Structure formats: structure tokens, C-alpha cells
Amino acid sequence: MSFYAAAEATKSRTLARQRAIPDEDGFVTVTRGGRAGPARNEEAQAKMEELRQKEEDKRSGMGDFYRFQVREKKKQAAGELVKRFQTLQQKGNKFKPT
């Protein structure tokens, strides 16, 4: 039984080593058991920066905490769009898609 346990431990170590070592192209071999993290360092750094930026945006965007505040902001934005459209109509500008 101890021989089997030692063989399994060795097998798991080799699989873990395979998951951690990228090949000459920079890719990591996909093995059964999942991956501990991103395959490339660039991906890991990009993901960390994205998470950090998302957290900063979340903290800075706490101005509209209540639902009615969000609704009011949407109404104001829609009203501004209507006003801009009406001024364009009054000027006689036609929309010409190119």
C-alpha cells in the first residue's frame, strides 16, 4: 500500500510540474486536474490590472447608490438627447449615413 501511495505522490508531482512549466512557445500543457492560474505571465498581469481597475471604478462609482438616483440620471440623459435632436431638426441638418 505504501508503494502505491508513493507512486501516486510522484505522479501528482510530475503532473503539477507539467502544469507549471510552459513550452518553448510560452504555452502550458493542458492536463487533467485543472490549472492553478493563467497560462502566461502577461495574461496574469493583465487580469490583475483589470481587477484592480474594476475595483477602483466600483469605489468611485458609488454616487448612485439608490435606485431612484439611477432612474433620474437616465431620465436626464434621455432628455439631453431629445434636446440635441430637436436642435438638429431646427437647424435643418439631415442625417446622411455614409
A tleap script that builds the chain and sets N, CA, C and O, in Angstrom:
source leaprc.protein.ff14SB
mol = sequence {
  NMET SER PHE TYR ALA ALA ALA GLU ALA THR
  LYS SER ARG THR LEU ALA ARG GLN ARG ALA
  ILE PRO ASP GLU ASP GLY PHE VAL THR VAL
  THR ARG GLY GLY ARG ALA GLY PRO ALA ARG
  ASN GLU GLU ALA GLN ALA LYS MET GLU GLU
  LEU ARG GLN LYS GLU GLU ASP LYS ARG SER
  GLY MET GLY ASP PHE TYR ARG PHE GLN VAL
  ARG GLU LYS LYS LYS GLN ALA ALA GLY GLU
  LEU VAL LYS ARG PHE GLN THR LEU GLN GLN
  LYS GLY ASN LYS PHE LYS PRO CTHR
}
set mol.1.N position { 0.823 -1.197 0.000 }
set mol.1.CA position { 0.000 0.000 0.000 }
set mol.1.C position { 0.868 1.261 0.000 }
set mol.1.O position { 0.534 2.232 -0.679 }
set mol.2.N position { 1.951 1.262 0.733 }
set mol.2.CA position { 2.821 2.427 0.777 }
set mol.2.C position { 3.503 2.655 -0.578 }
set mol.2.O position { 3.778 3.795 -0.952 }
set mol.3.N position { 3.774 1.564 -1.315 }
set mol.3.CA position { 4.358 1.696 -2.655 }
set mol.3.C position { 3.384 2.419 -3.579 }
set mol.3.O position { 3.795 3.279 -4.358 }
set mol.4.N position { 2.107 2.081 -3.502 }
set mol.4.CA position { 1.088 2.717 -4.322 }
set mol.4.C position { 0.960 4.201 -3.972 }
set mol.4.O position { 0.852 5.039 -4.866 }
set mol.5.N position { 0.971 4.528 -2.682 }
set mol.5.CA position { 0.867 5.917 -2.240 }
set mol.5.C position { 2.068 6.725 -2.728 }
set mol.5.O position { 1.911 7.876 -3.137 }
set mol.6.N position { 3.255 6.141 -2.689 }
set mol.6.CA position { 4.448 6.838 -3.161 }
set mol.6.C position { 4.377 7.066 -4.669 }
set mol.6.O position { 4.772 8.123 -5.162 }
set mol.7.N position { 3.871 6.069 -5.401 }
set mol.7.CA position { 3.744 6.200 -6.856 }
set mol.7.C position { 2.735 7.295 -7.205 }
set mol.7.O position { 2.968 8.080 -8.124 }
set mol.8.N position { 1.632 7.352 -6.491 }
set mol.8.CA position { 0.629 8.386 -6.728 }
set mol.8.C position { 1.177 9.781 -6.408 }
set mol.8.O position { 0.894 10.740 -7.126 }
set mol.9.N position { 1.949 9.891 -5.348 }
set mol.9.CA position { 2.537 11.177 -4.986 }
set mol.9.C position { 3.512 11.635 -6.064 }
set mol.9.O position { 3.539 12.810 -6.430 }
set mol.10.N position { 4.309 10.701 -6.567 }
set mol.10.CA position { 5.243 11.025 -7.647 }
set mol.10.C position { 4.500 11.454 -8.900 }
set mol.10.O position { 4.893 12.411 -9.567 }
set mol.11.N position { 3.428 10.743 -9.218 }
set mol.11.CA position { 2.624 11.067 -10.396 }
set mol.11.C position { 2.005 12.452 -10.263 }
set mol.11.O position { 2.000 13.219 -11.226 }
set mol.12.N position { 1.490 12.778 -9.099 }
set mol.12.CA position { 0.864 14.088 -8.905 }
set mol.12.C position { 1.904 15.200 -8.982 }
set mol.12.O position { 1.606 16.282 -9.488 }
set mol.13.N position { 3.130 14.957 -8.486 }
set mol.13.CA position { 4.183 15.964 -8.579 }
set mol.13.C position { 4.575 16.222 -10.031 }
set mol.13.O position { 4.781 17.370 -10.424 }
set mol.14.N position { 4.680 15.162 -10.827 }
set mol.14.CA position { 5.053 15.342 -12.232 }
set mol.14.C position { 3.947 16.077 -12.989 }
set mol.14.O position { 4.236 16.921 -13.837 }
set mol.15.N position { 2.688 15.763 -12.690 }
set mol.15.CA position { 1.589 16.475 -13.343 }
set mol.15.C position { 1.573 17.945 -12.947 }
set mol.15.O position { 1.315 18.810 -13.783 }
set mol.16.N position { 1.845 18.230 -11.690 }
set mol.16.CA position { 1.889 19.615 -11.234 }
set mol.16.C position { 3.029 20.353 -11.921 }
set mol.16.O position { 2.881 21.521 -12.282 }
set mol.17.N position { 4.159 19.686 -12.105 }
set mol.17.CA position { 5.297 20.293 -12.785 }
set mol.17.C position { 4.955 20.573 -14.247 }
set mol.17.O position { 5.351 21.606 -14.787 }
set mol.18.N position { 4.225 19.662 -14.891 }
set mol.18.CA position { 3.818 19.865 -16.276 }
set mol.18.C position { 2.886 21.062 -16.393 }
set mol.18.O position { 2.971 21.819 -17.360 }
set mol.19.N position { 2.012 21.238 -15.436 }
set mol.19.CA position { 1.076 22.368 -15.487 }
set mol.19.C position { 1.791 23.686 -15.289 }
set mol.19.O position { 1.321 24.718 -15.767 }
set mol.20.N position { 2.919 23.676 -14.596 }
set mol.20.CA position { 3.594 24.912 -14.245 }
set mol.20.C position { 4.650 25.346 -15.258 }
set mol.20.O position { 5.028 26.517 -15.273 }
set mol.21.N position { 5.132 24.450 -16.093 }
set mol.21.CA position { 6.234 24.775 -16.998 }
set mol.21.C position { 5.705 25.020 -18.407 }
set mol.21.O position { 5.133 24.116 -19.016 }
set mol.22.N position { 5.889 26.231 -18.932 }
set mol.22.CA position { 5.469 26.487 -20.314 }
set mol.22.C position { 6.471 25.902 -21.307 }
set mol.22.O position { 7.647 25.738 -20.980 }
set mol.23.N position { 6.008 25.587 -22.520 }
set mol.23.CA position { 6.902 25.056 -23.542 }
set mol.23.C position { 7.634 26.200 -24.236 }
set mol.23.O position { 7.570 27.342 -23.782 }
set mol.24.N position { 8.336 25.898 -25.344 }
set mol.24.CA position { 9.160 26.915 -25.998 }
set mol.24.C position { 8.333 28.056 -26.586 }
set mol.24.O position { 8.855 29.154 -26.781 }
set mol.25.N position { 7.044 27.814 -26.874 }
set mol.25.CA position { 6.178 28.864 -27.406 }
set mol.25.C position { 5.536 29.697 -26.308 }
set mol.25.O position { 4.910 30.718 -26.593 }
set mol.26.N position { 5.682 29.282 -25.074 }
set mol.26.CA position { 5.101 30.023 -23.965 }
set mol.26.C position { 3.762 29.482 -23.502 }
set mol.26.O position { 3.118 30.080 -22.640 }
set mol.27.N position { 3.329 28.345 -24.070 }
set mol.27.CA position { 2.057 27.756 -23.678 }
set mol.27.C position { 2.262 26.668 -22.644 }
set mol.27.O position { 3.309 26.022 -22.608 }
set mol.28.N position { 1.270 26.470 -21.813 }
set mol.28.CA position { 1.326 25.445 -20.787 }
set mol.28.C position { 0.511 24.252 -21.263 }
set mol.28.O position { -0.585 24.414 -21.798 }
set mol.29.N position { 1.056 23.043 -21.066 }
set mol.29.CA position { 0.364 21.834 -21.472 }
set mol.29.C position { -0.886 21.643 -20.631 }
set mol.29.O position { -0.844 21.737 -19.404 }
set mol.30.N position { -1.995 21.375 -21.298 }
set mol.30.CA position { -3.255 21.164 -20.598 }
set mol.30.C position { -3.289 19.726 -20.118 }
set mol.30.O position { -3.150 18.790 -20.905 }
set mol.31.N position { -3.474 19.562 -18.820 }
set mol.31.CA position { -3.550 18.232 -18.238 }
set mol.31.C position { -4.813 18.123 -17.412 }
set mol.31.O position { -5.440 19.124 -17.066 }
set mol.32.N position { -5.164 16.925 -17.110 }
set mol.32.CA position { -6.347 16.703 -16.291 }
set mol.32.C position { -6.072 17.184 -14.881 }
set mol.32.O position { -4.986 16.973 -14.339 }
set mol.33.N position { -7.060 17.827 -14.295 }
set mol.33.CA position { -6.891 18.272 -12.925 }
set mol.33.C position { -6.957 19.772 -12.787 }
set mol.33.O position { -6.947 20.297 -11.674 }
set mol.34.N position { -7.024 20.452 -13.879 }
set mol.34.CA position { -7.173 21.898 -13.795 }
set mol.34.C position { -5.864 22.625 -13.737 }
set mol.34.O position { -4.788 22.027 -13.710 }
set mol.35.N position { -5.982 23.919 -13.718 }
set mol.35.CA position { -4.832 24.791 -13.780 }
set mol.35.C position { -4.855 25.678 -12.548 }
set mol.35.O position { -5.921 26.077 -12.079 }
set mol.36.N position { -3.697 25.978 -12.036 }
set mol.36.CA position { -3.635 26.798 -10.831 }
set mol.36.C position { -3.822 28.271 -11.128 }
set mol.36.O position { -4.293 29.018 -10.271 }
set mol.37.N position { -3.460 28.704 -12.331 }
set mol.37.CA position { -3.566 30.115 -12.661 }
set mol.37.C position { -3.490 30.320 -14.159 }
set mol.37.O position { -3.550 29.356 -14.923 }
set mol.38.N position { -3.357 31.567 -14.586 }
set mol.38.CA position { -3.260 31.843 -16.022 }
set mol.38.C position { -2.030 31.184 -16.636 }
set mol.38.O position { -1.018 30.986 -15.964 }
set mol.39.N position { -2.132 30.849 -17.919 }
set mol.39.CA position { -1.064 30.127 -18.588 }
set mol.39.C position { 0.154 31.004 -18.830 }
set mol.39.O position { 1.277 30.498 -18.828 }
set mol.40.N position { -0.030 32.281 -19.034 }
set mol.40.CA position { 1.086 33.180 -19.322 }
set mol.40.C position { 1.157 34.288 -18.291 }
set mol.40.O position { 0.153 34.683 -17.698 }
set mol.41.N position { 2.365 34.778 -18.096 }
set mol.41.CA position { 2.547 35.867 -17.138 }
set mol.41.C position { 1.849 37.138 -17.610 }
set mol.41.O position { 1.310 37.890 -16.798 }
set mol.42.N position { 1.858 37.381 -18.935 }
set mol.42.CA position { 1.200 38.579 -19.451 }
set mol.42.C position { -0.297 38.540 -19.148 }
set mol.42.O position { -0.898 39.553 -18.790 }
set mol.43.N position { -0.887 37.351 -19.299 }
set mol.43.CA position { -2.317 37.208 -19.007 }
set mol.43.C position { -2.594 37.457 -17.536 }
set mol.43.O position { -3.578 38.106 -17.183 }
set mol.44.N position { -1.732 36.943 -16.686 }
set mol.44.CA position { -1.912 37.122 -15.247 }
set mol.44.C position { -1.814 38.593 -14.868 }
set mol.44.O position { -2.615 39.090 -14.076 }
set mol.45.N position { -0.828 39.292 -15.436 }
set mol.45.CA position { -0.674 40.709 -15.134 }
set mol.45.C position { -1.848 41.519 -15.673 }
set mol.45.O position { -2.323 42.446 -15.017 }
set mol.46.N position { -2.313 41.165 -16.870 }
set mol.46.CA position { -3.457 41.873 -17.446 }
set mol.46.C position { -4.705 41.654 -16.599 }
set mol.46.O position { -5.478 42.585 -16.378 }
set mol.47.N position { -4.903 40.432 -16.129 }
set mol.47.CA position { -6.070 40.121 -15.302 }
set mol.47.C position { -6.002 40.872 -13.969 }
set mol.47.O position { -7.016 41.385 -13.495 }
set mol.48.N position { -4.818 40.940 -13.367 }
set mol.48.CA position { -4.671 41.667 -12.107 }
set mol.48.C position { -4.955 43.155 -12.308 }
set mol.48.O position { -5.604 43.781 -11.470 }
set mol.49.N position { -4.471 43.725 -13.418 }
set mol.49.CA position { -4.724 45.134 -13.700 }
set mol.49.C position { -6.208 45.376 -13.941 }
set mol.49.O position { -6.759 46.383 -13.497 }
set mol.50.N position { -6.855 44.447 -14.647 }
set mol.50.CA position { -8.288 44.570 -14.905 }
set mol.50.C position { -9.078 44.519 -13.602 }
set mol.50.O position { -10.002 45.310 -13.409 }
set mol.51.N position { -8.732 43.610 -12.717 }
set mol.51.CA position { -9.425 43.516 -11.429 }
set mol.51.C position { -9.197 44.764 -10.584 }
set mol.51.O position { -10.113 45.245 -9.918 }
set mol.52.N position { -7.973 45.285 -10.613 }
set mol.52.CA position { -7.658 46.494 -9.853 }
set mol.52.C position { -8.457 47.685 -10.395 }
set mol.52.O position { -8.991 48.484 -9.625 }
set mol.53.N position { -8.532 47.796 -11.722 }
set mol.53.CA position { -9.290 48.890 -12.339 }
set mol.53.C position { -10.776 48.768 -12.032 }
set mol.53.O position { -11.447 49.765 -11.765 }
set mol.54.N position { -11.289 47.533 -12.071 }
set mol.54.CA position { -12.700 47.307 -11.780 }
set mol.54.C position { -13.018 47.699 -10.335 }
set mol.54.O position { -14.068 48.282 -10.065 }
set mol.55.N position { -12.113 47.380 -9.413 }
set mol.55.CA position { -12.314 47.731 -8.008 }
set mol.55.C position { -12.298 49.251 -7.823 }
set mol.55.O position { -13.104 49.793 -7.067 }
set mol.56.N position { -11.381 49.939 -8.512 }
set mol.56.CA position { -11.333 51.395 -8.418 }
set mol.56.C position { -12.605 52.020 -8.980 }
set mol.56.O position { -13.150 52.958 -8.397 }
set mol.57.N position { -13.080 51.502 -10.113 }
set mol.57.CA position { -14.313 52.025 -10.705 }
set mol.57.C position { -15.498 51.792 -9.781 }
set mol.57.O position { -16.387 52.637 -9.670 }
set mol.58.N position { -15.504 50.650 -9.125 }
set mol.58.CA position { -16.596 50.328 -8.212 }
set mol.58.C position { -16.625 51.310 -7.041 }
set mol.58.O position { -17.690 51.768 -6.625 }
set mol.59.N position { -15.450 51.620 -6.521 }
set mol.59.CA position { -15.377 52.539 -5.387 }
set mol.59.C position { -15.717 53.964 -5.791 }
set mol.59.O position { -16.380 54.683 -5.044 }
set mol.60.N position { -15.266 54.376 -6.970 }
set mol.60.CA position { -15.514 55.755 -7.387 }
set mol.60.C position { -16.944 55.950 -7.883 }
set mol.60.O position { -17.446 57.074 -7.889 }
set mol.61.N position { -17.595 54.885 -8.294 }
set mol.61.CA position { -18.932 54.989 -8.847 }
set mol.61.C position { -20.038 54.841 -7.829 }
set mol.61.O position { -21.145 54.441 -8.191 }
set mol.62.N position { -19.785 55.147 -6.577 }
set mol.62.CA position { -20.803 54.989 -5.548 }
set mol.62.C position { -21.739 56.197 -5.464 }
set mol.62.O position { -22.477 56.325 -4.487 }
set mol.63.N position { -21.728 57.074 -6.448 }
set mol.63.CA position { -22.583 58.244 -6.428 }
set mol.63.C position { -24.059 57.897 -6.543 }
set mol.63.O position { -24.897 58.579 -5.953 }
set mol.64.N position { -24.394 56.853 -7.291 }
set mol.64.CA position { -25.784 56.440 -7.478 }
set mol.64.C position { -26.050 55.179 -6.666 }
set mol.64.O position { -26.033 54.065 -7.189 }
set mol.65.N position { -26.288 55.377 -5.407 }
set mol.65.CA position { -26.484 54.227 -4.535 }
set mol.65.C position { -27.924 53.737 -4.593 }
set mol.65.O position { -28.177 52.532 -4.590 }
set mol.66.N position { -28.856 54.663 -4.645 }
set mol.66.CA position { -30.264 54.295 -4.623 }
set mol.66.C position { -30.829 54.154 -6.032 }
set mol.66.O position { -30.337 54.775 -6.974 }
set mol.67.N position { -31.840 53.351 -6.161 }
set mol.67.CA position { -32.438 53.059 -7.463 }
set mol.67.C position { -33.027 54.313 -8.105 }
set mol.67.O position { -32.913 54.502 -9.317 }
set mol.68.N position { -33.652 55.167 -7.302 }
set mol.68.CA position { -34.260 56.373 -7.870 }
set mol.68.C position { -33.203 57.306 -8.445 }
set mol.68.O position { -33.478 58.039 -9.394 }
set mol.69.N position { -31.993 57.288 -7.882 }
set mol.69.CA position { -30.929 58.125 -8.417 }
set mol.69.C position { -30.519 57.649 -9.807 }
set mol.69.O position { -30.256 58.464 -10.691 }
set mol.70.N position { -30.466 56.352 -9.999 }
set mol.70.CA position { -30.116 55.792 -11.305 }
set mol.70.C position { -31.192 56.162 -12.315 }
set mol.70.O position { -30.882 56.554 -13.440 }
set mol.71.N position { -32.466 56.037 -11.913 }
set mol.71.CA position { -33.568 56.379 -12.817 }
set mol.71.C position { -33.526 57.853 -13.208 }
set mol.71.O position { -33.717 58.191 -14.376 }
set mol.72.N position { -33.277 58.725 -12.242 }
set mol.72.CA position { -33.217 60.151 -12.533 }
set mol.72.C position { -32.083 60.479 -13.498 }
set mol.72.O position { -32.244 61.303 -14.398 }
set mol.73.N position { -30.945 59.835 -13.310 }
set mol.73.CA position { -29.814 60.081 -14.197 }
set mol.73.C position { -30.136 59.636 -15.618 }
set mol.73.O position { -29.778 60.319 -16.577 }
set mol.74.N position { -30.814 58.487 -15.763 }
set mol.74.CA position { -31.204 58.001 -17.091 }
set mol.74.C position { -32.202 58.950 -17.744 }
set mol.74.O position { -32.123 59.211 -18.944 }
set mol.75.N position { -33.152 59.470 -16.944 }
set mol.75.CA position { -34.131 60.421 -17.481 }
set mol.75.C position { -33.436 61.691 -17.966 }
set mol.75.O position { -33.774 62.218 -19.026 }
set mol.76.N position { -32.475 62.179 -17.202 }
set mol.76.CA position { -31.753 63.385 -17.594 }
set mol.76.C position { -30.971 63.151 -18.880 }
set mol.76.O position { -30.952 64.017 -19.755 }
set mol.77.N position { -30.330 62.004 -19.006 }
set mol.77.CA position { -29.564 61.699 -20.212 }
set mol.77.C position { -30.487 61.604 -21.421 }
set mol.77.O position { -30.156 62.096 -22.500 }
set mol.78.N position { -31.645 60.970 -21.241 }
set mol.78.CA position { -32.604 60.868 -22.345 }
set mol.78.C position { -33.126 62.247 -22.721 }
set mol.78.O position { -33.294 62.539 -23.905 }
set mol.79.N position { -33.385 63.093 -21.741 }
set mol.79.CA position { -33.843 64.455 -22.008 }
set mol.79.C position { -32.812 65.261 -22.782 }
set mol.79.O position { -33.160 66.021 -23.685 }
set mol.80.N position { -31.550 65.096 -22.428 }
set mol.80.CA position { -30.493 65.799 -23.148 }
set mol.80.C position { -30.418 65.334 -24.594 }
set mol.80.O position { -30.213 66.149 -25.494 }
set mol.81.N position { -30.580 64.039 -24.831 }
set mol.81.CA position { -30.569 63.524 -26.199 }
set mol.81.C position { -31.727 64.084 -27.014 }
set mol.81.O position { -31.564 64.425 -28.185 }
set mol.82.N position { -32.892 64.178 -26.390 }
set mol.82.CA position { -34.061 64.738 -27.085 }
set mol.82.C position { -33.800 66.197 -27.444 }
set mol.82.O position { -34.105 66.621 -28.559 }
set mol.83.N position { -33.241 66.969 -26.518 }
set mol.83.CA position { -32.946 68.376 -26.781 }
set mol.83.C position { -31.951 68.520 -27.927 }
set mol.83.O position { -32.126 69.372 -28.798 }
set mol.84.N position { -30.918 67.697 -27.929 }
set mol.84.CA position { -29.928 67.757 -29.007 }
set mol.84.C position { -30.566 67.409 -30.344 }
set mol.84.O position { -30.275 68.043 -31.359 }
set mol.85.N position { -31.430 66.409 -30.348 }
set mol.85.CA position { -32.108 66.009 -31.581 }
set mol.85.C position { -32.993 67.131 -32.096 }
set mol.85.O position { -33.009 67.409 -33.296 }
set mol.86.N position { -33.737 67.785 -31.192 }
set mol.86.CA position { -34.622 68.873 -31.598 }
set mol.86.C position { -33.838 70.053 -32.152 }
set mol.86.O position { -34.272 70.686 -33.115 }
set mol.87.N position { -32.681 70.358 -31.554 }
set mol.87.CA position { -31.875 71.459 -32.089 }
set mol.87.C position { -31.343 71.109 -33.467 }
set mol.87.O position { -31.253 71.981 -34.332 }
set mol.88.N position { -30.990 69.856 -33.687 }
set mol.88.CA position { -30.543 69.450 -35.016 }
set mol.88.C position { -31.680 69.550 -36.028 }
set mol.88.O position { -31.453 69.930 -37.177 }
set mol.89.N position { -32.901 69.214 -35.615 }
set mol.89.CA position { -34.049 69.318 -36.512 }
set mol.89.C position { -34.324 70.774 -36.872 }
set mol.89.O position { -34.627 71.089 -38.023 }
set mol.90.N position { -34.217 71.652 -35.890 }
set mol.90.CA position { -34.470 73.069 -36.128 }
set mol.90.C position { -33.440 73.676 -37.073 }
set mol.90.O position { -33.768 74.549 -37.877 }
set mol.91.N position { -32.213 73.221 -36.978 }
set mol.91.CA position { -31.169 73.730 -37.854 }
set mol.91.C position { -31.346 73.222 -39.282 }
set mol.91.O position { -30.809 73.809 -40.222 }
set mol.92.N position { -32.076 72.163 -39.444 }
set mol.92.CA position { -32.310 71.633 -40.770 }
set mol.92.C position { -31.259 70.630 -41.211 }
set mol.92.O position { -31.198 70.272 -42.387 }
set mol.93.N position { -30.450 70.183 -40.300 }
set mol.93.CA position { -29.444 69.175 -40.641 }
set mol.93.C position { -30.121 67.838 -40.852 }
set mol.93.O position { -30.930 67.387 -40.042 }
set mol.94.N position { -29.777 67.237 -41.931 }
set mol.94.CA position { -30.319 65.907 -42.222 }
set mol.94.C position { -29.258 64.870 -41.908 }
set mol.94.O position { -28.062 65.098 -42.088 }
set mol.95.N position { -29.713 63.759 -41.447 }
set mol.95.CA position { -28.793 62.666 -41.159 }
set mol.95.C position { -28.488 61.948 -42.463 }
set mol.95.O position { -29.392 61.443 -43.128 }
set mol.96.N position { -27.223 61.905 -42.822 }
set mol.96.CA position { -26.809 61.280 -44.076 }
set mol.96.C position { -25.791 60.179 -43.765 }
set mol.96.O position { -24.608 60.463 -43.576 }
set mol.97.N position { -26.243 58.943 -43.712 }
set mol.97.CA position { -25.266 57.867 -43.449 }
set mol.97.C position { -24.345 57.694 -44.648 }
set mol.97.O position { -24.789 57.773 -45.793 }
set mol.98.N position { -23.101 57.464 -44.396 }
set mol.98.CA position { -22.133 57.312 -45.489 }
set mol.98.C position { -21.722 55.883 -45.657 }
set mol.98.O position { -20.913 55.572 -46.531 }
savepdb mol mol.pdb
quit
